Amino acid sequence: MVSIPMYILVCVMVFVAGFVDSVAGGGGLITLPIFMLTGLPVHTAIATNKLSAAMGTSASTLKFAKEGFIPLKLSVICIVFALIGSPIGANIALMVSDEKFKIIMLFILPVIAVYVLKSKNMDVQRKQYSEVKTAVISACIAFGVGIYDGFYGPGTGTFLLLLLTGLAHLELNKAAGVTKAINLTTNISALVVFVMNGKVYFPLGLIAGVFGIAGNYIGARCFSSKGSGFVKPLIIVVITIFFIKIITEFI
Protein backbone atom coordinates (compact mmCIF):
# COMPACT_ATOMS: atom_id res chain seq x y z
CA MET A 1 0.00 0.00 0.00
CA VAL A 2 1.17 3.54 -0.81
CA SER A 3 0.54 6.21 1.86
CA ILE A 4 -1.71 9.24 1.26
CA PRO A 5 1.18 11.77 1.65
CA MET A 6 3.14 9.79 -0.93
CA TYR A 7 0.14 9.88 -3.29
CA ILE A 8 0.08 13.68 -2.96
CA LEU A 9 3.82 14.00 -3.55
CA VAL A 10 3.67 11.77 -6.62
CA CYS A 11 0.75 13.69 -8.12
CA VAL A 12 2.40 17.08 -7.62
CA MET A 13 5.68 15.94 -9.14
CA VAL A 14 3.94 14.21 -12.06
CA PHE A 15 2.18 17.51 -12.81
CA VAL A 16 5.51 19.38 -12.83
CA ALA A 17 7.12 16.64 -14.90
CA GLY A 18 4.25 16.75 -17.40
CA PHE A 19 4.89 20.44 -17.99
CA VAL A 20 8.63 19.88 -18.47
CA ASP A 21 8.09 16.83 -20.67
CA SER A 22 5.71 18.56 -23.05
CA VAL A 23 8.27 21.31 -23.70
CA ALA A 24 11.70 19.66 -23.65
CA GLY A 25 11.13 16.00 -22.80
CA GLY A 26 12.71 14.26 -19.85
CA GLY A 27 9.71 14.24 -17.52
CA GLY A 28 10.60 10.69 -16.56
CA LEU A 29 13.77 12.02 -14.92
CA ILE A 30 11.47 13.56 -12.33
CA THR A 31 8.71 10.96 -12.07
CA LEU A 32 10.59 7.66 -12.05
CA PRO A 33 12.62 8.42 -8.89
CA ILE A 34 9.41 9.63 -7.19
CA PHE A 35 7.60 6.39 -8.04
CA MET A 36 10.57 4.45 -6.68
CA LEU A 37 10.39 6.43 -3.42
CA THR A 38 6.90 5.01 -2.81
CA GLY A 39 8.47 1.67 -1.98
CA LEU A 40 7.10 -0.08 -5.04
CA PRO A 41 9.33 -2.79 -6.54
CA VAL A 42 11.59 -1.40 -9.28
CA HIS A 43 9.76 -3.01 -12.22
CA THR A 44 6.40 -1.99 -10.76
CA ALA A 45 7.62 1.60 -10.34
CA ILE A 46 8.82 1.69 -13.96
CA ALA A 47 5.56 0.15 -15.21
CA THR A 48 3.34 2.48 -13.15
CA ASN A 49 5.38 5.44 -14.36
CA LYS A 50 4.68 4.29 -17.93
CA LEU A 51 0.94 4.37 -17.25
CA SER A 52 0.91 7.95 -15.99
CA ALA A 53 3.37 9.00 -18.70
CA ALA A 54 1.19 7.53 -21.44
CA MET A 55 -1.83 9.42 -20.13
CA GLY A 56 0.04 12.73 -19.91
CA THR A 57 1.73 12.40 -23.28
CA SER A 58 -1.65 11.72 -24.88
CA ALA A 59 -2.79 15.20 -23.82
CA SER A 60 0.26 17.05 -25.15
CA THR A 61 0.24 15.00 -28.38
CA LEU A 62 -3.39 16.01 -28.99
CA LYS A 63 -2.51 19.66 -28.39
CA PHE A 64 0.48 19.52 -30.77
CA ALA A 65 -1.70 17.83 -33.39
CA LYS A 66 -4.31 20.59 -33.14
CA GLU A 67 -1.55 23.18 -33.62
CA GLY A 68 -0.46 21.42 -36.82
CA PHE A 69 3.00 20.48 -35.48
CA ILE A 70 2.74 16.76 -36.32
CA PRO A 71 3.57 15.85 -39.96
CA LEU A 72 1.34 12.83 -40.55
CA LYS A 73 3.33 10.78 -43.06
CA LEU A 74 6.68 11.11 -41.24
CA SER A 75 5.06 10.49 -37.86
CA VAL A 76 3.42 7.27 -39.06
CA ILE A 77 6.78 5.97 -40.31
CA CYS A 78 8.43 6.80 -37.01
CA ILE A 79 5.58 5.25 -35.04
CA VAL A 80 5.99 1.95 -36.88
CA PHE A 81 9.69 1.77 -36.05
CA ALA A 82 9.11 2.94 -32.48
CA LEU A 83 6.54 0.16 -32.09
CA ILE A 84 9.21 -2.33 -33.11
CA GLY A 85 11.85 -0.92 -30.79
CA SER A 86 9.91 -0.22 -27.60
CA PRO A 87 8.68 -3.77 -26.84
CA ILE A 88 12.23 -5.03 -27.44
CA GLY A 89 13.50 -2.62 -24.78
CA ALA A 90 10.68 -3.45 -22.36
CA ASN A 91 11.34 -7.18 -22.62
CA ILE A 92 15.06 -6.61 -22.06
CA ALA A 93 14.23 -4.54 -18.96
CA LEU A 94 12.30 -7.48 -17.53
CA MET A 95 15.24 -9.83 -18.00
CA VAL A 96 18.49 -7.98 -17.28
CA SER A 97 20.00 -5.29 -15.07
CA ASP A 98 20.47 -1.84 -16.56
CA GLU A 99 23.76 -1.16 -14.73
CA LYS A 100 25.94 -1.47 -17.84
CA PHE A 101 23.61 0.82 -19.74
CA LYS A 102 23.90 3.46 -17.03
CA ILE A 103 27.69 3.29 -17.26
CA ILE A 104 27.46 4.03 -20.98
CA MET A 105 25.12 6.96 -20.27
CA LEU A 106 27.70 8.48 -17.92
CA PHE A 107 29.94 8.94 -20.96
CA ILE A 108 27.22 9.87 -23.44
CA LEU A 109 25.40 12.56 -21.42
CA PRO A 110 28.36 14.99 -21.14
CA VAL A 111 28.87 14.70 -24.90
CA ILE A 112 25.19 15.53 -25.49
CA ALA A 113 25.40 18.51 -23.13
CA VAL A 114 28.44 19.91 -24.96
CA TYR A 115 26.66 19.41 -28.29
CA VAL A 116 23.60 21.32 -27.07
CA LEU A 117 25.68 24.19 -25.65
CA LYS A 118 27.79 24.60 -28.78
CA SER A 119 25.04 23.97 -31.32
CA LYS A 120 22.96 26.65 -32.96
CA ASN A 121 19.55 27.43 -31.55
CA MET A 122 17.26 24.49 -32.14
CA ASP A 123 14.85 26.68 -34.09
CA VAL A 124 17.52 27.82 -36.58
CA GLN A 125 16.59 26.59 -40.04
CA ARG A 126 18.98 23.89 -41.22
CA LYS A 127 19.43 22.68 -44.76
CA GLN A 128 16.54 20.32 -45.39
CA TYR A 129 17.19 16.78 -46.57
CA SER A 130 15.14 15.01 -49.21
CA GLU A 131 11.91 13.47 -48.01
CA VAL A 132 13.34 9.95 -48.28
CA LYS A 133 16.56 10.78 -46.39
CA THR A 134 14.61 12.56 -43.67
CA ALA A 135 12.29 9.56 -43.31
CA VAL A 136 15.18 7.06 -43.12
CA ILE A 137 17.10 9.05 -40.49
CA SER A 138 13.95 9.70 -38.45
CA ALA A 139 12.95 6.02 -38.60
CA CYS A 140 16.37 4.95 -37.31
CA ILE A 141 16.09 7.48 -34.49
CA ALA A 142 12.60 6.24 -33.61
CA PHE A 143 13.77 2.62 -33.51
CA GLY A 144 16.88 3.28 -31.40
CA VAL A 145 15.23 5.63 -28.93
CA GLY A 146 12.21 3.31 -28.85
CA ILE A 147 14.42 0.52 -27.51
CA TYR A 148 15.83 2.89 -24.89
CA ASP A 149 12.39 4.11 -23.84
CA GLY A 150 11.07 0.59 -23.41
CA PHE A 151 14.19 -0.42 -21.49
CA TYR A 152 14.64 2.57 -19.17
CA GLY A 153 12.77 5.69 -20.34
CA PRO A 154 13.86 8.92 -18.63
CA GLY A 155 15.13 11.53 -21.10
CA THR A 156 13.42 9.96 -24.12
CA GLY A 157 11.72 13.15 -25.28
CA THR A 158 14.92 15.15 -24.86
CA PHE A 159 16.95 12.69 -26.91
CA LEU A 160 14.31 12.58 -29.64
CA LEU A 161 14.14 16.37 -29.88
CA LEU A 162 17.93 16.68 -30.09
CA LEU A 163 18.33 13.92 -32.68
CA LEU A 164 15.43 14.95 -34.90
CA THR A 165 16.62 18.56 -35.09
CA GLY A 166 20.34 17.78 -35.19
CA LEU A 167 20.48 14.68 -37.40
CA ALA A 168 17.23 14.69 -39.37
CA HIS A 169 17.25 18.50 -39.74
CA LEU A 170 13.59 18.87 -38.84
CA GLU A 171 12.22 22.27 -37.88
CA LEU A 172 11.77 22.55 -34.12
CA ASN A 173 7.97 22.58 -34.23
CA LYS A 174 7.85 19.49 -36.45
CA ALA A 175 10.53 17.76 -34.38
CA ALA A 176 8.52 18.44 -31.23
CA GLY A 177 5.39 17.04 -32.90
CA VAL A 178 7.10 13.89 -34.14
CA THR A 179 8.70 13.50 -30.71
CA LYS A 180 5.26 13.49 -29.11
CA ALA A 181 3.95 10.92 -31.61
CA ILE A 182 6.94 8.63 -31.02
CA ASN A 183 6.96 9.10 -27.26
CA LEU A 184 3.27 8.28 -26.97
CA THR A 185 3.79 5.16 -29.09
CA THR A 186 6.74 3.88 -27.05
CA ASN A 187 4.95 4.59 -23.76
CA ILE A 188 1.85 2.65 -24.80
CA SER A 189 3.68 -0.29 -26.37
CA ALA A 190 5.99 -0.67 -23.36
CA LEU A 191 3.00 -0.31 -21.05
CA VAL A 192 1.26 -3.21 -22.80
CA VAL A 193 4.25 -5.45 -22.08
CA PHE A 194 4.27 -4.45 -18.41
CA VAL A 195 0.49 -4.90 -18.07
CA MET A 196 0.71 -8.37 -19.59
CA ASN A 197 3.34 -9.22 -16.99
CA GLY A 198 1.24 -7.84 -14.12
CA LYS A 199 3.69 -5.09 -13.15
CA VAL A 200 1.42 -2.00 -13.13
CA TYR A 201 0.01 -0.57 -9.86
CA PHE A 202 -3.16 0.94 -11.32
CA PRO A 203 -4.55 2.95 -8.34
CA LEU A 204 -1.48 5.21 -8.18
CA GLY A 205 -0.78 5.21 -11.92
CA LEU A 206 -4.28 6.34 -12.94
CA ILE A 207 -4.53 9.13 -10.36
CA ALA A 208 -1.04 10.41 -11.15
CA GLY A 209 -1.87 10.20 -14.85
CA VAL A 210 -4.69 12.75 -14.43
CA PHE A 211 -2.20 15.24 -13.00
CA GLY A 212 0.21 14.38 -15.81
CA ILE A 213 -2.48 15.24 -18.36
CA ALA A 214 -2.93 18.67 -16.77
CA GLY A 215 0.82 19.38 -16.72
CA ASN A 216 1.34 18.23 -20.29
CA TYR A 217 -1.56 20.28 -21.61
CA ILE A 218 -0.40 23.49 -19.93
CA GLY A 219 3.19 22.90 -21.07
CA ALA A 220 2.08 22.31 -24.66
CA ARG A 221 0.15 25.60 -24.60
CA CYS A 222 3.25 27.44 -23.37
CA PHE A 223 5.32 25.89 -26.17
CA SER A 224 2.78 27.05 -28.75
CA SER A 225 2.53 30.60 -27.41
CA LYS A 226 6.12 31.32 -26.32
CA GLY A 227 8.06 29.46 -28.99
CA SER A 228 11.38 27.71 -28.38
CA GLY A 229 13.29 30.27 -26.31
CA PHE A 230 13.21 28.19 -23.16
CA VAL A 231 13.60 24.73 -24.75
CA LYS A 232 17.41 24.67 -24.90
CA PRO A 233 17.94 25.72 -21.24
CA LEU A 234 15.39 23.12 -20.13
CA ILE A 235 17.23 20.41 -22.06
CA ILE A 236 20.49 21.31 -20.30
CA VAL A 237 18.73 21.16 -16.93
CA VAL A 238 17.18 17.78 -17.78
CA ILE A 239 20.50 16.31 -18.93
CA THR A 240 22.25 17.59 -15.78
CA ILE A 241 19.57 16.04 -13.54
CA PHE A 242 19.84 12.76 -15.45
CA PHE A 243 23.63 12.72 -15.08
CA ILE A 244 23.47 13.46 -11.33
CA LYS A 245 20.74 10.85 -10.89
CA ILE A 246 22.83 8.09 -12.47
CA ILE A 247 25.89 9.01 -10.39
CA THR A 248 23.88 8.97 -7.15
CA GLU A 249 22.47 5.56 -8.05
CA PHE A 250 25.98 4.16 -8.28
CA ILE A 251 26.99 5.85 -5.02
Secondary structure, 3 states (H helix, E strand, C coil): CCCHHHHHHHHHHHHHHHHHHHHHCCCHHHHHHHHHHCCCCHHHHHHHHHHHHHHHHHHHHHHHHHCCCCCHHHHHHHHHHHHHHHHHHHHHHHHCCCHHHHHHHHHHHHHHHHHHHHCCCCCCCCCCCCHHHHHHHHHHHHHHHHHHHHHCCCCHHHHHHHHHHHCCCCCHHHHHHHHHHHHHHHHHHHHHHHHHCCCCCHHHHHHHHHHHHHHHHHHHHHHHHHCCCCHHHHHHHHHHHHHHHHHHHHC
